[in-house]
Amino acid sequence: MLDKIRFTIANHTQPSGEQVLVPRLKSGNIEEFIEKYNADQKPFSQGSMIGALYTMRDELVDMMSNGSAIHLPGLGTFTLTLGGGVEVQDGKYVGRDVHVDGIRFTPDEELLAELRRLKVDQEPLPMRPVVTQEQIDSAMADLFARKDVITRADLYRAFDGTVSRHRLSDLLARLVDEGRLVREGSGSQRRYRKVFS
């Protein structure tokens, strides 16, 4: 186990539009997980552990397929979340594009108590310059003047890494939701194309 949890700083936009600084954990990846698992010399092989996780995932999907919440003692409860809307037609509620859009995990108290004992690194972090929405819009306009499609990495490089990848992901997702950009591909092949009106 590591001595302390390290975090980064992100700009978070409040519902009021105000920007506040918040601590945010860095995202892990499967390579780091496997490297740590191997270094700890766990009693199960790497393949067995990954197989068990995929089997558990498949069982959770199967058990939740009727909409039931699943409680795993000592761990927590998994519950599906729904998206879409509801309207009234002829005196009855009718779903409009109701679909599963996520999963909520509510940890058990004993797991939370264990996690709350973890220490978080309190060392000062270097400050990033504040980048306004106008500067981001300008950078995107410059990129689209040179290219038909852009990536999050293009935008990240445009600011020399001073805007967090998480903030850029949030921004690009919002622009897609607003119909200003079209997302193409997935993962490392994800690209964004401007919608011209």
Buried (B, 14 or more C-beta within 10 A) or exposed (E): EEEEEEBBBBBBBEEEEEEEEEEBEEEEEEEEBEEEBEEEEEEEEEEEBBEEEEEEEEEBEEEBEEEEEBEEEEEBBBBBEEEEEEEEEEEEEEEEEEEEEEEEEEBBEEEEEEEEEEEEEEEEEEEBEEBEEEBBEEBBEEBBEEEEBBBBEBBBEBBEEEBBBBBBBBBBEEBBEEEBBEEEEEEEEBBBBBEEE
